[in-house]
Amino acid sequence: MKERIVLVRIGTSQRMERLLQAALEGIETENVSSIAAETMQGKRILFALAMDELGPDETFARWLRWLRGTPCGLQGSVGCILVDGGGELYTKAAAQELALAANGAGCMFPGKPLVEGTGSLYNQHIQAQCLGLTWEETYVRRSRELVERLLRFQMPRFERPRLLMLHASDQRRSNTVWLGREILRRLPEHFHVQEICLQNGAIYDCRGCSYETCLHFSKNGTCFYGGAISQEVLPAIRSCDAMLFLCPNYNDAVSANIMALFNRLTNLLVQQELLDKYLFGVVVSGYSGSDLVARQLLGAMCFNKTAMLPPHFCMMETAHDPDSARQQAGIVERLDAFAGHMVQVLQK
C-alpha cells in the first residue's frame, strides 16, 4: 500500500502554504489541523509549524499539552518537522520543544528531521550558493527532500547491536553513570557494549577549521587537535549502531566535554553522516531542568549531527546527592523499562 503523509498544521502563514503545496505535490496527504488521536498512530507525520516574529501561537501550546499527556499518542509513527518563521528567532527552539514532546508520545525521528526557514531565509544562503538557487528555491527543495526521506525511512535492526555509552562524569560519585551502567547490566549478552569516559585526557573544543581543512584532517583519521576524541571516540562512534549519552545537568546544559564532542563531530560528518545510528540519552538534574538538557542533546545529535531519534529516547531523572538515584521510588522498574525499550528498538 502506498504510504501517505499525515500533515499536522500548527499555525498558518502564506509562505508555509506555498511551501507545502510544492513539497507535497503528487503525494497522498491527510490533513490534521486539530488534535485527533485516532489518526496519529503508525503514521508518517509531517509537523508544519508556522509562526510570526513573536513565535508560535496558542495552537502550539495545545499540541504540546496533548503530546505530553499522551505517552502512546504517536506510537509507531515516524515524524519530520517543517518550521516557517516570521522573524529570525524561535524557529529552532520551537522545533526542539515539539520534537521532545512528540518523541515522548512515541514518535520516531530520522536523522536531520528538521527544515526551518527564518523570516529572511538567510539561513538558506550557504546551501543556496552550493545549489545555484535562490533562497526560497533552496527552501522548497530541502522541504521536498525532507518529505521524500520521511516516506522512505525504515528503522534498522541489528543481530548483535553495538552500543557505545559516552559520559564525562566522576565514575565514583555520579548518579548518571550509575544509571547508565544499570541500563547496560540489563541488556542481553549478545549486545556488544563499549563505555568511554571523556574525562580521560585533554578534550579540546573545535577550533572552527574551514571545510577543506577539516576534510583534509578527516581523510587522515584525525583533526587539528587530535587527541582522545580523534584516536578513540570518533572511531567508536563510526563503528557503533547506537549511542547512549549520559548527561548530568550542568547549569541547564550538557557538560563542557560533551559539548566539545558535539562540536568535534563535524570532523566525522564531513565524510560520514550518522543517519544509521540511534541516539539514546540519560539526563539527571540535581534540582530541575532535565527537559532543557534533553532538548539540547536531540538538537545537537539528531537535528544537527544526523543520528536517529528512537521513540522515548531519553530517561530523565532528578537526583542530587551521591547515591540518591538508586533510592528513588520506582527506579528499578524505570531502568527495566528503559533497557527493555532499547532492546526492542535495536534488536532484529
N, C-alpha and C positions, 0 to 999 in steps of 0.2 A: 504493500500500500504506500502511495506517495505521501511523504511527510508534509505536514503543514506547519506554518508558523502561527503561534498564538501571540498576537500583538497586544501588549498591555500598555495602554496610553495613560501617562501620568502628566497632566498639564498639556497645554497646546501652544503652538506658535506656527506662523505661516511658513517659516523655514523648515520646521520639522515636518510639516505636511508635504512640502516639496521633496524633502529628503526621503521620506517613507515611500512616496509614490515611485521614486526611481529605484530605491533599494529593494523594494518588494515586487517590482514589475514581473509578472508571469508566475508568481509564487502564490500558492493557495494560502490564504490568511484568514484567521478567525480573530475578530476584533473584540477586545475586552476593555471597557472604559470604567467599569465599576467592579468591585470585589465580587468574584463569582467562583467559589471554591470548587464547584463540580467540574469546571473546565481546566483546572490548573495542574492536575497530577499527570505525570507521564507524558509531558508535552515538550515541544521546542518553543521556548518563550523568548520573545524579544521585548525587553522593557524599553519603552520610548519615553524618556523623561525630558520634558520641555520646561524651561524656566526663564523668568525675566532677569533683569540685572540685580534683583534683590534675592534671588534664589528660588527654590521650589515653592509651590503654593500649598494650600491646605490638603489637596488631594494626596500629595506625597506623604504627609503625616498619617493620613488614614491608611494608606497602603503599608507603611512601616508598622503601624499598630496591629494590623491584621496579620502580617507576616510573622511578627514577633510572638503573637499569641496563637499561632497555628503551626506547631512543630512539624506536622506532616502535610501541610497545605500544598507544597510543591514536590512531594515525594516522587522520585523517578523522573523529574523534569531536568532539562538542560537549558541554561539561560545565557543570554548576552545582553549588553546594556548599550543603548544609544542615548547620549545626553546632549541636548542643544541648549546653550546658554545665551542669555541676553546681554551678559557682561563678561568680564574677564575672570570673575571669581566664582567659586562654589560648585563648579561642574564636577570636579574630581571628588571633592568631599561628599557630595550627594551620592555619587556613584558608589563610593566605598560603603556608605551607610546603607544604601539599597542592597548591595551585594551581600553584606554581612547578614542583614535581615532575611533576605531570600535564601541564603545558604542555611541559616538556622531553621528555615521552613522545609529544607530537604532538597534545595536546588543545587545542581552541579554546574560549575562554570568551567569551560575550557580555558586554556591559557590565552591571555591577551583578549579578554571578552568585552573590552570597552572601546568604543569610538566616541569621542567627545568633540564638540565644537564650541569654542568660546565665542563671545559676541562678535569680535572682529575676524574670527577664523585665523588669526595669526599663528595659532598652534598647529596649523596645517602647512606652514610655509616651507619647512625643510623637505617634507615628502613631496610637496608640490614642485619644488625645484628638481628633485630626482625624477619625477614622472613627466615633467614638462607640461603640467596642467595648471589651471587656476586654483586658487584656494578652495573655492566651492566645488569645482570638479573633483578635486582630490578628496574632499569630504564625502561626496556622493560615492566615489569609487570605493573608499575604505568602508563605508556603510554597507554597500552591496557585498563586498568581500566578507564582512562580518556575518551577514545573513547566510551566505553560502557556507561558511565554516560552521555555523550553528546547525545547518541542515546535514552536513557531512559527519559531524562529530560522533565518535563511538568511544566509550570508555574502555581503555585497555585493561586486561587482566594478566596475571603472571603465574606461572607454575611454581617458581621459587622467588617470591618477591624480595628485592634488595632494598632495605630501608636504611637510610642514613639519618642518625639523630645528631643535631647540632646544638651546642649551647656555649655559653661563656660565663658560667656560674661557678662559685665555690662549691666543689663537689661534696664537701663535708657538711655544709650547713644549709644547702639550697633546698627549699621546698620544691622548686621547679624541677631540679634534677631528680629528686626522689620520685616525683610523679612520672617523669619520663621513663625512668628505669623500671618503675612498677608496670607501666604500659608494655615495655619491651619484654618483661618477665612473663606477661600473659599471652604473648604471641606464639604461634606454633613453631616447632623446632625447625621446620623446613624454611622459615624466613631467614634470610641472610641479613644480619644486623651489624651495623658499624656505628660507633659513637665517636665523635670528635669534639673536643673542648677547645674553643677559640681563645681561651686564656693562655694556652701553651705557646710561648714565643711572642715576638712582637707582631701585632696586627696593624698594618698601616692602612690608612684610608686611601681611596682612589685619588690620584693627582690630576685627573681630567685630561689624559692624553688625547691627541687628535685621533680620529677614527683610524687613519693609516698607521699611526704609531702603535695603537692598541692592537690592531690586526697583526702587525709585524711581531710583537711580543707573543700574541696568542698562537700564531703559527709555530712558534718555537717552544710552546708549552709553558710559558711564563708570562709575567707582566713587568712593568717598570720596577716595582718594588720586590718582586719575587717573594721569598719567604714562605711561611707556613701555608698561606692561602693558595699560592701557586703550586707548591710542592705536594700538598696533602689534600686541601679542602676541594679545590676545583676538580681534580681528578676523581675524587669520591663522588661529587655531585654529577659529574659526567657519566659515571657508571651505575648510578643508583636508579631505582624505579620510583622511589618516593622519599621525601624529606620530612622529617619531624623536627620543627624548630621549637626549642624551649626558650620562652621569652618572659622572664620576670619584668614587671613594670618598673622602669626607671624614669621617674618624672613624666609619667604618661607617654612613654615611648620605649622602644627596644633599647638595649644597652649599646654602648659605643662600638663594641666589637662586632655585634650582629649588624649594626648599621654599616660598618666598614665592609663587611662581607656583601651586603646588598650592593654597595657601590662597586666593589671589585668584581662582581659577577658580570659586569659589562665585558670584561676580558674574555669570558667564556662565550657570551652570547654573540660576539661578532663572528663566531664560527659555528656555534651550535645552540639552537634555542632549546628551551626546557619543556616544549609542548607535550612530550610523552612522559612527564614526571608529575607525580602528585605532591601536593603541599598539605601537610598537617601541622597543627600547632598546639602547644600547651602554653597558656598565658596565666601567670599568677600575679595578683596585685596584693600589696600589703594592706591597702585600705579600700580602693575602688578604682575603676577606670580600665578594667580588662578589655572592654569593648574597643577602647581607643587603640590599644596595642594590637588587637586582632585586626582592626581595620588597617593599621599601618602594615602589618605583615601581609595581608592579602593584597594591599595596594602595591607593595614593593615586589612581591614574588609572583603574583598571578597577573595583575594588570600590567605590570612593567616587565618582569623577568620571565613571563610566559608559562609558568607552571600551572597545572590543572588544579582547580579547587573542588575537591570532592564535597558532597553534602555533609553538613555538620563537621566542618574541617577542624574546628578548634575546641579544645577543652579549656574552659575558663574557671579559675578558682580564686578565692580570696584567702590568703594565709600570710601572716606577718612573721610571727616568732618562729625560730628554728623548730622543726619537727611538728609544727602545728597543722600542716596539710594532712598528715596521716590521722589526725584527731578529728577531722571534720566529719560531721554526721553524713552517712551515706557515701563516703569516699570510695569504699571498696566496690560498691555497686556501680558508681560512675566510672571508675577505672575499668571494671569488667566490660561495661557497655562500650566505652571508647575503644578499647583494644579489639573487642569483637566487631565493632563497626569498621575499623581499619582492615581487619581480615576480610570482611565482606566486600569492601571496595577493591582490595588488591588481588585477592586470590582467585585464580581461574577455576 
